[in-house]
Amino acid sequence: MTGDGIMARLLVRAALLLTLVVAAAALSVIGLVWLVNAMTLWLSPLAGPAAAHALAGLAALLPLLLVFVLLSLLARQTRRHAFGDGLRQSVRNNPWESLGMAFFLGFTRQGRHPGRTDALLALLRTSGARKTGPTPESPSDDTSAANGR
């Protein structure tokens, strides 16, 4: 199959998915409106039409108020414990390593060249080995001198 055929199939699937999401959202909204109308009709003989509308409106807005309160509490907690503090501290302590990792992630996210990932990993390993010294797998000069080489 050609690239145009694959693209056409993807577009058709995306359009169908979008249609399904819009239809589900519309049916949900219609269902909620019907529930509010049914509650209003049920409450009308008990509390009168004006109070029934007020109570139905309050009952419809109560979940929204609850979500708002919960989100504001969550925002307060995340302000106390900032999400990116550990990452910021790591970038401050290791700026060059962070820069290298950013470029590494940028290149590998493209995914078009699988060999590029291996080359960048090898480059990062060798640059880290030069900075920290020899790795445990590679013998140091002291051990080779002790062996008589």
BELRA-V996022 format. One record per backbone hydrogen bond with DSSP energy under -1.0 kcal/mol. CO is the residue of the C=O (numbers start at 1). NH is the residue of the N-H. E is the energy in kcal/mol with one decimal. If there is no record, write none. Layout:
((CO/NH/E) (CO/NH/E))
//
This chain:
((2/6/-2.0) (3/7/-2.2) (4/8/-2.3) (5/9/-2.2) (6/10/-2.3) (7/11/-2.4) (8/12/-2.3) (9/13/-2.4) (10/14/-2.5) (11/15/-2.4) (12/16/-2.4) (13/17/-2.5) (14/18/-2.5) (15/19/-2.3) (16/20/-2.4) (17/21/-2.4) (18/22/-2.4) (19/23/-2.4) (20/24/-2.5) (21/25/-2.3) (22/26/-2.5) (23/27/-2.5) (24/28/-2.1) (25/29/-2.4) (26/30/-2.5) (27/31/-2.4) (28/32/-2.3) (29/33/-2.3) (30/34/-2.4) (31/35/-2.2) (32/36/-2.3) (33/37/-2.5) (34/38/-2.6) (35/39/-2.4) (36/40/-2.2) (37/41/-2.5) (38/42/-2.2) (39/43/-2.4) (40/44/-1.6) (43/47/-3.0) (44/48/-1.9) (48/52/-2.2) (49/53/-2.1) (50/54/-2.1) (51/55/-2.9) (52/56/-2.4) (53/57/-2.4) (54/58/-2.4) (55/59/-2.5) (56/60/-1.8) (57/61/-1.9) (58/62/-1.5) (61/65/-2.3) (62/66/-2.4) (63/67/-2.3) (64/68/-2.3) (65/69/-2.4) (66/70/-2.4) (67/71/-2.5) (68/72/-2.1) (69/73/-2.1) (70/74/-2.2) (71/75/-2.2) (72/76/-1.9) (73/77/-1.9) (74/78/-2.2) (75/79/-1.6) (76/80/-1.5) (77/81/-2.1) (84/88/-2.9) (85/89/-2.5) (86/90/-2.0) (87/91/-2.3) (88/92/-2.4) (89/93/-2.3) (90/94/-2.1) (94/98/-1.9) (95/99/-2.1) (96/100/-2.3) (97/101/-2.5) (98/102/-2.1) (99/103/-2.2) (100/104/-2.6) (101/105/-2.9) (102/106/-2.1) (103/107/-2.4) (104/108/-2.5) (105/109/-1.7) (115/119/-2.1) (116/120/-2.5) (117/121/-2.4) (118/122/-2.4) (119/123/-2.2) (120/124/-2.5) (121/125/-2.3) (122/126/-2.4) (123/127/-2.3) (124/128/-2.0) (125/129/-2.1) (126/130/-2.2) (127/131/-1.4) (128/132/-2.3) (129/133/-2.0) (140/144/-1.5) (141/145/-1.9) (142/146/-1.8) (143/147/-1.4) (144/149/-2.2))
//
